[in-house]
Amino acid sequence: MTTIRVLIADDQAIVRTGMAMILAAEDGIEVVAQARDGLEAVEQVARHRPDVVLMDIRMPRLDGLEALRLLTRPGVVHVPRVVMVTTFDDDEYVHRALRGGACGFLLKDAGPRLLAEAVRSAALGEALISPSVTVRLLQRFTEPARQRTRPPGGALSRREEDVVGLVARGHTNAEIAAGLHISAGTVKAHLSNIQSKLDARNRVEIAAWAWESGLVR
């Protein structure tokens, strides 16, 4: 089993310590570094090259959104998967993070199971988009268009629309495969085609398009 290397960035020491203790008890996950703000996070990512970064949004010196932009900008040698740590009070910040390349969201009061699940999902490219968290955020911060937005790279097939709808509702690849009675490999192939057609970087952007276009209400 490949060990998932994690960096935790949060300005609150008690939050960093708590997350690190929870993840230390998990098989296959190693916390390789911690950062007190976005500037330290960017520096630590360059030094340790973690697979996943748990990034607080509100931090001193450099906030999580600016750190996210620096970590995912074109030309960066190592681009980790960034999961934003947030609360429902971070309305404007969450909306901006959706557009900034975040691959998932985690509430600060999430339990140990969800924390570990968020890390493992991000490492697999299956960002944590749970119905109780991210879908609620998407519903709040995206307004369905009056007319369906056409994908920039070509129309979606009926099956691709089915997959997009389930992604937007928070389903994992395994759940999509079971729900549509197809293999996990076929789901991944559909998602690859969908990302190309929508010019989307990750599942969160696919879900955002689904809400904004009116495919999902």
N, C-alpha and C positions, 0 to 999 in steps of 0.2 A: 504494500500500500504506500502510495506517495504521500509524504507529509505535506499538509497545507501550511504554508508560512504566512503568518498574520502580523500586521502592524496595527496598533490601536492608537488613535489620535483623539485626545479629549483633554480639555483644559482642567477637568476635575480629576484629581488624583484618585479619589475614592471610586470613581466610575472606571478609570483605567485598571485599577487594582482588581475591582470586582470582575470585570470582563476577563482579565488575564487569569484569574483563579478559576473561573468557570471553564475557560477554554483549555487550561492546563490539565483538567481532568478528562478531557476528551481524547480518544484515540485518533491518531492521524492528524492532529492540529498542534502547531507550535507557535507561540507568540514570540517573534524574533526581535521586536522592538516596540517602544512606546514613545509617543510624542505629546508635548503639552500644547502645541498649536500647529497651525497649518504650515508654517515655515519649517519647523522641526520635522513635520511629517514628510515634506518634500525631500529634505536632506536625508532622512532615515530611509526613505524608499530607494534613493539612489545608492545608499550604502548597503542595505540589506536585501533589496529586491524581493519583497514579499509577494505572495500570490494574491492576497486579499488585504485591503485596508478598510478598517472600520473607522469612519471619519465623522466626527462631530461637525455640525454646521456652524454653530456660533463659538468662535475661539478668538483669543487676542492675537495681535500682530498680523496674522494672515488667517482669514476664516476658511471654513471647509470648502466653500464654493470656489474661492480663488485657488486653493490648493488642488481641488479637483480639476480645474482648468489647466493648471500647470502640469499635472500628472498625466493628462490625457491629450495634451496638445500634440499636433503633428511633429514628427521627428524625434520624439522621446524614445530612447532605446528600450527601456523597460516600462511597460504600462500595466499596472496592477488593476485588478477589479475592485472598484471602490463602492462600498456600501455606506450610504449616509445614515448617521445616527441622528434621529430627530424626534420631535414631539408634534402633536397636531397644532401647536401654537406657531409653528414655523411656516405659516402659509406661503408667504412670498418666496422664502428660501427653497421650499420643496419644489415649487413650480420652476424655479431657475435651475435647480439640480437636475430635474427631468431633462432639461435641454442641455445640460452640461456633460452628460455622459455617465451619470451614476447608474450602476447596474442593479440597485435595490435600496430598500429603506428598512431601518430597524428602529423601533421605539425604544427609548431609554429604559422604560420599565418592562421590556420584554424579558421573559423568563429564560433560564438556562437552555431549554430545548430549542427555543426560537433563535437564540444567539448562535448556537452550534449549527442549526439548520441554515441560517443566513450565510455563514462562512462556507459551509459545504456547497450550498447552492451556487454561490458566487464563483467558487473555484471550478465548478462544472459548467459555468456559463448559463446556469438556470437561476437567474436572480430571484430573490425572495419577493414574490408578488402575491401576498396572501390576501384573501377577500376582506379580512378584518383590518388590514393596514393600507397597502398601496392602492387597492382598488378604490377605497374611500377617498384617498388623496386625489387620485385621478378624477373621480367624479366631482370633487370640489374645485379642482383647478383647471379643468378643461371644459370648454363649452362646445356641445355638439354643433357642427356646422349645419346650416339650413339645408345645404345640398351636399351629398357625399363627395368628399375630396378624392380626386382621382390619384392613384399611386403614381409617382413620377416615373417609375420604371415599367409600367404596364399593368393591366388589370389583373386583379387576383382571381384565381379560380374559385369555384364554389367550395372546394375542400380547403383551400388556403384561407378563405373567409371563416370557415368553421374553426380552423386552428387559431386564427387571430382572435376570434371571439373568446375562445377558452383561455388563451394567454391573458387577455384583458380582464378575465374574471379570476385570475390568480392560479390557474392550474399549472402543474409541473408537466414535464415531458411525459412522464410515466402515466399521469392522470389523463393527459390528452390522448395518448395511445390507447388506453383502456376505454375511454369514452367514445372514441371514433372507430374502435376495433381495427387499429392499424399497429404496425410495429414501432418501437422507439426510434429505429433508424429512419423510418419513413417520416416520422414527426420532425426529426432533425433536418431531413432533406427539405421538407416543406418550409421550416423556419429559415433555412438558408436562402431559399427562393424568395420568401416574404421579405427578409431583410434587404435583399438586393432590389426588389421592386419598390419598397418603401424608402430606400436609402436610410435605413434605420441601423443604429450601431448595436442595439441590444433589445432585450425583451421589453424593457420599460418604454422605449420609444415606439415599439410595436403596439403596446397597450395604449399609450397616449394617442397614437393615430386612430386606434379603434374608437376611443371615446370622442375624440374631436371630429371624426368623420361621420359619427352617428351610427356606425356599424354596431356598436354596443350602447345601450341606454340604461 
